[in-house]
């Protein structure tokens, strides 16, 4: 066999057909496991090209980062007169087919934005030269010809117009719709979509790599297929980095035994091997540390899958001494353990708990960097943490996307790396406040209030986001001087309760002074508002939750350790007018819900401030 590292242009940029045997399984790749990671890799590569072309970030000269897409195994089919060269796909048919779907979506998006050059170049990746296609075999125009069950659907993915068969549930068409949505939104989210489309073409053509294995006549294709798909024990990325560092240290004349004992041995404690959830995946802490650390060094996102390759690329470009790298890694390791041990009442610890509840880690390299800088004053770290939490909470309350967080926080990280220790937190806060793009904007008070006033807040946020919001309000109600501060993690296992129950008809009559339809509309609007939501330390059973207010009020009082209940529900808040306070305990109506919403909004503005 012959194995070569090739770019996507080698695979799809020439007149060549990739024929999937009819007996191979049909298309099975899906969004979560396959399409999203693939688009993430392609988008990241394109954004790197875009940044390099604009001069926005420094590049490692001569070493553009390649995004590895795996291996494909091909076997050349016997030549036929007047026919285009054909390769039998032994392994990699799912990957090749999906790439054609992605390329079709990119081509259609370029066409939509009148990116004529990008459209023409992308079309070369989709179809063989028309003049070479045999008139009796029109399907030879396709670069990939999938297995029999997928062929009809495959031909449909090359339609450029939308909507694309919304009722069609075939996996290939569903994939095309997914890539359509992602690529079009990404192209539109910039001032110059045509330039971004050109960067996308460069990334697709030059930054995506395969290992292409071509079998020779004596090779047994089936044995090779089974061997490639056999599951062995894989080394972690951190193991590969470690081996590289110590080989390098040995070459540089260092005492590797001493280096290991002093700097790497602490990483062999069980704590570092424990896997923690980040997003959709579980990762060992040591791998996460190396990923965060390398992100700090290169100013780019470093997925675990790319950690070793990116580390080698960085090492080759900097010629850093292994001992210096080990010293710095050990220092950042101690900083990470310190962060993990912070209580939830510390602003940085509170932010880490919020990030854990939201299953995101994009700001963590910033927090690690600030902790590892011993000269940064504590109050500057606190300013930075509060600013990041405020931006995140305000954005999710306002229903804004999280898709650009990785680039936003990496951009901020590169700015603060160059800053003096004194004032670094304020610099971070001010840079966040200056963002104007919709995908990065830090909502002002007016926008935040609008989000908090929405009638459907419960259904809009739900789950962890709603608990983060209510936990922050509880913390603010208690104030800085409370002997029992409240942290976000404490809310993770609490129950979200509607004070006016969703099943209200039996015990909560509509206001008699309004027409019935108007009263029902008012009730529906109030039901999921902020002022009708609270946390309870014990889930109320349905008979109490939906029961009369006097009974429910007594139960809330029984488990009323939270000020969300005792200070704003069980008794009128201290600033309420006397006439309202007098009837506060008589029932729970739209009037109380509206007033409590206003009270909680004041605490939200105080808990998640934004500079003017």
N, C-alpha and C positions, 0 to 999 in steps of 0.2 A: 504494500500500500504506500501511498504518498500523501503526506500531511503538510499543509501549508496554512499559514495565517494570512487571510485575505480580507479585503474590504467588501462592503456591500456592492460597490460598483463592479467588482470582479464577478460577483454572482449574478447580478441582474443587469449589468451595464453592457453586456454583449448579447449577440443573437444566440441564445441557448435555451433549451427547454429542460425543465425539471419535472419528470414524470413520476407520479406516485403510483406504485403498483395497486391494482384494483382490490387486492385482498387486504391491504392495510386498513387499520381502523379508521372510521370517519372522524371528522373534526370534533375535538373535545375541549379545546382550550376555553377558558372563561375569563371573566373580567377581573376578579379579585386576585387570582393566582398568576395570571399571564398577561392580560392586556394592560392593566394598570402599571405593573413593573416595566413592561416594554415601553409604553409611552413615557413613563418617568425617565427612563434611560435616554430615549430619543430627545425629549424636551430638554433634559439637562445638557446633552451634547450640543443642541442647537443654541441654548442660552450661553454656553461657553463660547461658541463661535461668534454669536452676536456681541458678547462683551469684548472679545478680542478685536473684532472688526471696528468697534467703536472706541477702543482704547480705554474702556472703563475699568478694566482690571489688568494687572500685569500677567504676562504669560510666561510659561517655562519654555524658553526659546528652543525650537527644534523638537520639542517633545509634546505635541498636542495629545491630550488624553484620549485614548481609544476606549470605547464602550464595547465590552465583549458580549456577544449574543449567543455564545455556545458553539457546539460543533454540528456539522452536517456531514453525512457519509453518502458519497455518490459512487455510482458505477456506470461507466460509459456504455451506452447501448450501441449495438452494431450500426455502422453508417448505412444510410439508404439514399439512393440517387435522388437528387432534387429535394431533399428534406433537410430541415434545420437540425443541427447537432442536438442530440438528446442524452440526458443523464437520468439513470434510474435512481430514485431517492430511497436509499436503504434506511437512513435515520435522519430525522429533522424535518419531516413533512409538516408537522404542526407549526414549527417555527417559520418555515419558508412560506407556508400559506398565509399565516398571520401577517407576515411582513408585506405580502402583496396587498392584503386588506388595508393595512396602515398606509402604504404608498398610494393606494387608490383614494383614501380619504385626504391625504396631503395634496394630491393632484387636484381633487375637486375643490378643496379650500383655496388653493392658489388661484384656480380659475375664478372663484367667487370674488377674490380680492384683486382681480386683474393683474396678478403677478405673472406676466406673460413668460418671462424667462424661466422662472421656477416651474410653471405649468409644463413648458416644453421639455425641460430636463427630466421632470418626474415621469412624464409619459414614456420616456425611453426606458424607464425601469419596469414598465407595466407590459409593454407589447414588443414583440420581435418586429423587425422590419417587414412592412406589409408586402413588399415585392418578393421576399424570400418565402412567404407562406405558400405551401402547396395548395392549389385550388381544390383538391379533393380532401384536404385535411385542414379546414379553416381554424380548428381549435389550436393549431400550432402557433397562432399569433400570441398565445398566452405564455408567459415565462414559467409559470407553474401550472401543471395540469393535475388536479387533486384526485383522490380516490373516487370511485364511481358514485357513492351516495352524495358527494358534495359538489358534483360538477355543475348542476343546474344553478344552485345557489351561488357558486363561485362566479359564474358569468354575470350574475346580477350585481355584484359589488362594484362593477366598473361604470355604473350609472353615476353621473355627476350631480344630478339635481336632487333636491330634498323636497318633501320628505321621502325617505328611502324605505318603501314597503313597511310601514309601521306595523302592519298586521303580520308580517313575515317573522317567524320566530326561529328560523334556522340560525345556528351559531355563527356562521360566517356573516350573515346579514346583520345580526345583532352586534357583532364585532365592528362592522362598518359603521353602524349608527353610533356606537361608543366613540370610535376614533373621529368620526365627523364632528361630534359635539366638542371633544377635547381640542382637536386641532383648530377648528374655527374659532372657538373661544380664546385660545392662546394667541392666534394671529391677530384677533381683534383687540386684545388687551395690550396694545402698544401704539405709539404715535405713527409708526411707519410699517404697516403690515407687509408691504412689498419687500422691504429690506429684511424683515424677519423671515419671510418665506425664502428668500435667497440664503439666509443663514441656515435654515432648515435643510435646504438641498445640500449645502456643503457638509452639514453634519451627517445626513443620511449617506452621502456618497463617500466621505472620507473618515468619519469618526466611528463607524460601526464595524466591528470586526467579527469574523468567524474563524474557527479552525475547519478548513475544508479537507476532508479525507477522501481521496480517490482510490478505489480498490483496483488492484491489478488482476490479471486473469487467474492467478493461483490462489487468490484470497477467497475465503468462505464468508460470504456476506452475512449469513445468519449467525454464525459464531461471533463475528465482530459485533453485530447488532446486540446480541445477548450480553456480551462482555461490556459494551458501552453503557448498557442500561442496568447492569448489576449494581447493587447498592453496597458500597463498602463504607468503612468508617472514615469520615472526612476530618481533616485537620481544621481547627478553627483558624480564622484569619490572624488572630493574635499569636498562635503558634508559629505561623509562617513569618510574621514580623520578628518575633523573638529569635528564631533560627537565623534570619538574615542579619540581625543586629550583632549577634554573638560571633558569627562567622566574620563579619566585618571588623569587630573588635579584635579578634585574633589576628587578622591580616594587618591591623594597625599597631600590633605589638602590645596589646593590653593583656592584663592578667584576667582572663575571662572568669575564673573561679571566684575571684574577689568581687568582680563586677556583678556576677550573678547573686552572690550572697548579700551584697549591699543594696542592690537596686532592683533586682527582679524577684528574689525570693518572696518578698511581701505579696506579690501578685499571685503566688501559688496557694494562698490561703483560700479555703472553700468559699468565702464570701465573694471573691472575684469570679469564681466559676458559676455562681448562681445565675440562673436566667431570669430576666425581668421583662415584662411586656412593654414594648414600644410600638405604638401603632397596632398593626396587625400581627406583629411578630414577637417572638421571645428571643432575647439576645443575652449572652453572657456579659456580665458587667465589664470584664476586661476588654472585650471587643468594643463595647460602647465607649469606654475610656479612650481607646486608641482612635476610634472614629471621631470623637469630639476633639481630641488633641490634634489630629491631623487636619481637621476642619479649621482649627485656629491657625495652623501653620500656613495652609494654602489658600484660605479664604473661599473655599468651595465646599459644597455638601459632599460628604464621603459616605455613601451607603456601605454597609458591612460587606456586601458582595464585591465591592471594589476596593476594600480597605488595603489589601496586600499590594495590588497593582498600583494604587495611588501612592502608597508608602514608598515603593521602589522608585517610582517616577520622581517623587519629591527628594528622596535620598540621592539619586543620581544627579539631580539638578543642583543640589546644594553642597554635596560632598561633606555633609556634617559628620563630625567625629562620632563614632558609636557611643563613646563614654558620655559625651554631652547630651546625646539623645536619651540615654538611659537615665541620666541625672534629672533631666526635664520631665521625663515620663514618671519617674518616682515622685517628683514634687507634685505633679498634677494628680497622681494617684492619691496622695495624702489630701489634696484639696477636694477630690471627689468624695472620699470617705467623710470628710468634714461636712460637705453639703448633705450627704445622706443622713447624717446625724442631727441636722438642724431641726429644732422643734417647729411646729406649724405656726407658732406665734411670732417667730422671726420673719420679716418680710420675704427673705429669700427662701426660707423653709416653707412658708405659706405658698409662694409661687410654685415651688416644686411639687407640693401637694395638689395644687390646681392643675398643673401640667399632667400629673399622674392620673387624675380623675378624667381629664380630657383626652388622655392617651396621645399626647404629643410631646416631642422633645426638642423642637426646633430652636428654642432660646437657650437650651442647656449649655452649649459651648460658650455663650456669653457669661453665664453664671460661673462656669468652671474657670474661665479666664480671669474674671474679677477676683475670685477666691484665691487663685494661684499667684496673683500679684500681691505680695505681702504688704506693699506700701499703700494700697488703696484704703482710705479710711472707711470704717464700718458704715457711716451714714451715707457714703457714696454708693456702696453696694445696696443699701436699703432703698435709696432713691431709684436706682436702676431697676430693682425688682418690682417696686410699686408701679413704675411706669409701664413695664412690660405686662404686668397683670392687668392694669387698667386698660391698655390697648386691647388685649385679648378679650376681656369681659365685655367692654363696650362694643367691640365688633360683633361678637356672637349675639348679644342682645339686639343689635341692629340688623341681624341677619346677613352680615357680610362674610365673604369667602375667606378661607384660611389658605388658599392655594399658593399664595406668594410669600408665605411666612418664611420659608427657607431662605429665599433670596434677600428678603427684608432684613432678617436678623444676621445673616452673614455680612451684608453690607454695613450694618451698624457695628458688628464685631471688628471689621477691618478699620473703621474710623476710630474706635476707642483703643485699639492696639497702639496707635500712634500718639495717644493723648497722655498727658501727665496724670499721675495718680490722683492728685487733688483736683476735684471737679469732673472726674470721668463719668460719674453717675448722672450729673446734670447735663453733660454733653450728650450722653445716650438719650436722656429724656427729651432734650431739645431736638435732636435729630429725628426721633420718632414723631414729634409734634409737627415737624416741617413736611412730613409726607403728604402728598396730594393725590396720588393715584388711588383709584377706588379700591384696589387690592391691597393697599398699604395704609389707607387713611385711618387716623385715630379719631373716632367720632367726637364731636364737640358736645357740650351739655345739651343743646337743643335736640340734636340727633339722638342722644342717649335717652333723654326724657321721652322722646317719641317712641323709642323702642320699648321702654318700660311701661308706657301707657297702652300698648296694644292690647286689644281685647283677647287675643288668642295666645297670650304669652305661654301658658302652660303647654299647649300643643306645639308651639314653635320651638321651645327649648327642650322640655322633657328631660328625663334622665340626668346625667352628670352635669350638664350645663345649668339646669335649674337648681341642682343642689349647690353648685359653686356660687350661684347668685344668692340663694337664701342663706348659705353659710357666711358669706361676706356681710350680709345685712345683720345677722346675729352677732358677728364679731364687732361690727360698728356700734350696735346697740349697747354692747357691754362696755365699750370704750377701752382706752389704754390702761386705765387704772384698775381694771377688774381683777379680782383675785382668782377668777376662773375664766381665763381667756378661751376663746373658741377658735378652732382651726378647721380648715376645709375637710381634712380627713375625717373629722368627727361626724360630718354630714353624710359621708359615703354610705353608711348603713342606716340612716334615718329615713323615715317615710315622709313623702310629700302628701299633704292632706288638703283637700278642699274644705274650707270652713263652711261655706254654703254648699251642701253636697250636690254632686251631679245628679243624684236621684232625689230631687227636692220636692216633688209634687205633694207628698202626703203631709209633711210637717212644716213646709215653708210656703204659705200661700202668697200669691202675687199681690202687689200693692193694689188696694181697692180704689185708689184715687186716679187710676190710669185705665184707659181702654185695654181690653184683654190682649189684643195683638201687640200694642205698644209695650205693655207690661212684660209680655213674653220676650220681646226683642231686647228690652232692658235687662231682663234676667239672663238671657243668653250671652249678652255682651259682658256682663259682670262676672259670670261664672269662672272664666279662666284668666281673669285679671290678676295682677300681682297682689293686690290687696286681699284676694280671697285664698291665697296660698300660704301654707306654713309648713314647718317641719315638726314631726312628733317623734319622741324617743321610742314609742311603741305603736305599731300599726293598729289603728282602731278597727274593731270588727265592724262588719257592714251594718249591724243593727244600731250601733252607737254612731257610726260615721254618718248614716242617713237618718238618724233619729232626731227627736226634738232638740232645739237649741239648748234648753236647760240641762238636758242629759249630756249632750256633747260638751257643753261648757264645763261641766263637772269633771268629765273624763280628761279634758285638756288640762284642767287645774291639777288633777291627780298626777299627771306626767308633765307638769308645767315648768321644767327647769330652764326652758329656753325663753329668752326675753321676747323673741318673735311672738310668743303666745302671751306671756304674763304682762308684758308692757304695752302691747298693741292690740290685744284681743280680749283678754280676761278683764282688763280695766281700760278706761279711756287714756290715751296718751296725754301727757301732762300739758301739752299746748292746745288741747281741744277746747272749743267754746263751752261754757258752762251748760247751755241748754242741750248740747249734744251729749256731754258727759253724763247728764242726768238720765238719759234713756239708753245709754250704751249697752247695758246688760239685758235689756228687754228682749232682744232678738238680734239676728244677724241678717242685714238687708243690703240692698244695693247702696244705700247711703253710707253705711259703715265701710263697705268694700271700697268705695270711691275715696273716702277720707283716709283709710289705711294705705291705699295705693300712694296717695300724695305724701304721707308720712314716710313710707319706705323709700320713695324716690329721693327725698332729702338725704337719707342715710346712704343711699347708693352713690349719689354725687359726692358725698364726703369720703366714702370708702374707696372709690375709684376715680380720683381727681384727674383732671387734664390741665396742663398749663394753658393760659389764654393765648 
